[in-house]
Amino acid sequence: MQSNRRKKISIIVWILVSAIAAYFWIVPCVIAIIHGIVMRNYSYEDYNAEIYLVYSDIASDYPREEIKINAGDYDLSAYIYGQDNTKGLIVVAPGHTDSNDIKLYEVRYFVDAGYRVLGFDYSGYYSSEGDFGGYTQAVYDLNTVLTYCDNNESFNDMPIYLFGHSMGGYAVTTVLNYPHRVDAVVSASGFNSASEQWECSIQRFTGFAYPIIRPMNRLFIALKYGKDRNLSAIDGINAVDIPVLIISAEDDVFYNGKYSPIYENRDSISNPQCEYLLMSEEGHNEHYSYFLTDEAIAYQGSNPAGIINKELYMEHDSDTMELIIRFFEKLNDFDYMV
C-alpha cells in the first residue's frame, strides 16, 4: 500500500519537475527559434518580383546612383534617386522583410515631386551585407545611413526628411534619439519599441495562452535586446523639436486590431510639432491599405493569375502620397481629428 503511494507521489513529482523544466527551458528555446526564423536575413529569392516592382522595371525613367555605406565590418547597399533634384533629401526606411525595391512605389512620387531620395537595404537584407538579427538593427542601420548623410557635402544645402512604414516607421522615429540633422519625419503604422513589438507579435500568435508565456518571453527579450529593448520611438519624438507626422490605421491586425502603438500612446508625446492622422476610411483602414487605391485593393482581392499587373497591384493613392509631400513642404496647416 505504502509502495503504491510512494510510486504515485514519485510520478506526480516527476510530472511537476518535467513541467517546470519544460517551462523554463523548452519555452525560451521555442521563443528563440521563432525569433530567429522571423528575424532571419532575406535575399531576392524571398522577393516576389512577379507581383512587386524591381528596379529594372523603372530603371529607364528613374536613374539612380548605387552607393556603399560602411557599417563597421561590412557595407550597406543604398541608392540615390533624382540626383539633380534640390528640394530636399527624403530617406526611405523599409519595413520588416522588405527590400528597397518595394518602396519604389513611394520613391517615384517623391522624385516626381522634386526630391532626391535615398533608399537602402538593412543589414542582411537583399543587397546589403551583414546580419539582421532583430528590430533594433533597423535603427542602427538608419543611424549609419544618417551619419553618411551628415558627412556628405552634397546634402548640406537641402533639408533632410525621413519616411518609413511599419518597422520603417519605428526606425525613422526611434533614430531621433541620435544626434542627426533631420528636418521632418513621417512615420506610418510604426511601433514604439522592440520590446513592445515582440510581445505584441508573440501575443498575436499565442492568444489566450500568452499570460503563461509572458515571463519567459520577457526574459528572452531582455537577453536578446539588452538595454536597447526599450529604445523607443516616443522618446525619439520627444527628444527633438521638428515636425513629425504619425499616421495610424484604425484596424491594424499587426497590432492586434488596434491603432499603431505610437498613435495609441500619443498622450505620452510632448513634441509640440507632432501631428496625428488616423486612417479610418472603410477598406483603407488597415496596416497598409490606406496607401492603395480602390482599384489596387480590388485587384489584389481578385487573386489575379498569370502575368500580374505590378502597377495596378500596388497602385498608390495620390491623395495619401500628396498629403505626405505637403507635410514635408509645410504648405498647409494640419488640423486632423485626433
N, C-alpha and C positions, 0 to 999 in steps of 0.2 A: 504493500500500500504506500509506504513511505518512498519506496523506489519509484513508483509511478508518479508520485507527487513531485519528487526531485526532477524526474525526467520532463514533466510539464513545465516546471519552473525554468529548467535549462533551455527548453525550446523557446519560451517567452523571452528570456534574456537574449538568446541568440537572435531572435527576430528584432528585438529592440536595438541591439548593437548593430545589426545589419542595416536597419532603417536609419540609424544615426550616421553610420558610415556612408550610406548612400546619399544622405542629405549633405553632409559636409565634404564629401569627396566627388561623388558622381555628378551632383547638380552643378557645382562650379566647373567641372570638366566639360559638361554638356554646354554650359553657357559660353565657355571659352571657345569651344569648337564652333558654335553658331556664330560667335563674333568673328572668328577667323574666316568663316565662309562669307559672311556679309561684307566684311571689310577687306576682302582679297584684292589683289591687283586685277586690272581689266585691260584687255587688248582689243584690237579691232575684230578679232574672232567673236567677241561678245556683242559687237555693234551691228544692228540690223540695217545695213546700208540699202536694203531693198525698200525700206519704209521711210527712213530718215535721210536727210541731206548729208552728203560728204562733200568735202571742199571741191573735189574735181567737178561736181555738178555746177558750181557757180564761179569757178576759177577765172574764166574769161571776162566776167563782169566785175569781179571783186578781187583784184590782185592783192597779194599780201606778202609781207616780209617775215620769213621764219627766223627766230632768234633762239638762242640757248641762254638760260639764266642759271647761273651756278647756285646750287643748293647744298654746298659742302662737298660731299664725296661724289656727287652726281649732278646732272643738269635737268632742269625742267624745260620742256618744249613750250614755246609761246609764239604767237603770231600777231602781227600788227596789220590791220586793215585800214584803208583810207589814209595812206601815208601823207597825202597832200592836204588833208583836212586840218583845220586850225581852231575850230570852235571849242575843242576840249578833248581830253582823252577819257574814254569810258573803259574801265577794266571789268571784264565779264567773268564772274566766278561760276563754274559749272555746278550742277547738283551731284548727289551721290550716284555713282556708277556712270556718270555722263562723260562723254567725250566732248572736246571743244567743238566738234562738228555739230552736235545737237543744238548748240547755241547760235549757229549760223542764221537761223530764222530771225533772232533778235539783232544779231550783228548787222545784218543788211539794213534794217530800219535805222540803226544808229549811224551807219556810214552814209546812207542816203540823206540823213538829216544834217550832215556836215561834220560829224565827229570822227576822230581817229579812235580805233577800237583795239584793245589788247585782249586776246583770248589765250587760254593756256590749258594744259592738262596737269592734274595733280600728280604728285609722286606715285609712281607705279601704275599710272593710268595711261593707256593708249600710247602716245608718242613720247611720254616722259620716262626718265629712268627712276630708280629707287623703288621704295615700297610704300604703300599707303598705310595700312595698319589701324586707322581709326579716325573718328570725326575731327579731332583736333589737328590732324595733318592738313586739312583744308585751310585752317587758319595759318599754320606755319608756312604753307606754300604761298598763300596770298601775301603774307608778311614779306617773304622773299621777293615776290614779284614787285611789291610796292617799294622795297629797298632799291631794286633795279630802276624803278621809275624815278625815285628820289635822286639817283645819281646820273640820270640820263638828261643831258642838257637840252635835248630836243623837246622835252616836255616842260621846260622851265617857264615858258610864256603862255601856257594854257592851263585851265582848271583840270583837275583830276576827279573823276566821278567813279563810283563803284556801283555795279549792278549784279545781283545774284538771286537765284530762286532755290528754295528748299535748303539743302546743305550749303549752296552758294549764298543764300540769304543769311544763314548763320555766319558764314565766313566773312561777308562784307561788313557786318556789324561788329562781330567779335574782334576783328583785326583793328578796330578803332581803339582797342586797349594799348596798341603800339603807336609810337610817335611817327606819323607819316603826314605828308601834305595831301589831305583829301578834302575836297570842297563840298561834296554832297553824296548821299548814298540812297539807293533804292533797294530794299530788302523785301522780296516776295515769298510768302509762305515759309519763312525761316524759323528755325527752332532756336532755343536760348543757350543751351549748353550740351556738351557731350553726355554728361551725367543724366540730365533730364531726358534727352532723346533716346538713349539706350534703354532707360527704364520704360519709356513710352513704347518702344519697339517690342521689348520682351512682354510687356503687359498686353499688347495688342494680340500677340500670338498665344499667350497662355491663359488669358481671360480670367475666370474666377479663381484659378489656381495661383495667380500671381502673388497674393499676400504671403503664401507659403514660401515662394521662391525669393521674394524681395530681399531678405537679409543676405543671401548668398550672391544675388545679383549686385547688390551694393558693394559687397566685399570685392567682387570681380572688378567693378568699375574703379574702385579705389586703387587696386593693384595695377590695373591696366593703364589708367589715365593719370594717376598721381594727383598732384595739386591742380593740374590743368583741367581736371574733370569738371570744375566749376568755372572755368574761364568762360565768361558769358557775354552774349550779345547785348543784354541790357546794361551791363557795366560799361561796355564799349560805347554805347549810345550816350550814356551819362557822362562819359569821360571827355566828350567833345561838345563844341557849340557850333555845329554845322547843320544844315538841313538834312533830315533823314525822313524818308517815306517808308512806312511799314504797311505792306499790303497783306491781307489775310483772306482766305476763302472762308465762307460761312460754315461749310460742312466738309472738313478735311479728314479723310479716312486715315491719313498718315499720322494724324494727331488724335486718333480715336473719335473722329466725328466732331471735334471741337475746332475753335479758331486756332491759328498758328500760335505757338507759345509766346512769341514776342508780343503779338497783339493782345493775347489773353492777359498778359501781365503789364499792360500799358500804364496802369496806375503806378507802377514802380519806376517809370521813366520820368526823369526830371529835366531832360534836354528841352528847352522851350521851343526849339525849332523842329521838333519831331512831329510829324503828321501821320495820320492813320486813314487807311481806306479798306473798308470791308466789302468784299465781292459777294453779293447776295442774290444776283440775278439767277433765276431758275435755269439750270442747265449750264451755268457758268460760275458755279459757287463751290467748286471742288479744287483740289490741290493745284491743278494746272489748267483746268478748263477755262478759266477766265482770260487766258491768253488766246484762246482759239475762237474762230468764227463758228456760227451755227452750222455752216456747210462742212467745216472740218469735223465737228463733233458728229454730225450725221454720217459722214463718210466713214469715220472710224467705227461707228456703231453698226455699219453695214457689213463689217468684216470683209473688206474687198479682197478678191483673189487675183492671181495673175500679176500683171505689171501694175504696181501701186503708183498712184499719182502722189509723189512725195510733197509737192507743193500744196495740194489740197489736204493731204493727210494731217499736216501741221500748219495749215494756214492761220496766220496770226491776225487777231482782231486789231484793226488800225487804230480804233479809239483807245484801246488799252496801251498800245505802244506809244501813241502820240501823247497820252497822259504822262507817261514816264519821261518822255523827251521834254515836255513842257515843264515838268518838275525840275529837271536839270537846268533848263533855261530860265526858270523863275519868271515865266511870262504871265502867270496868273496867281491869284490868291487861292490857296486850298482851304475849302470850307466844307469838309466832309462830316457826315454824321458818324460819331464815334460809338 
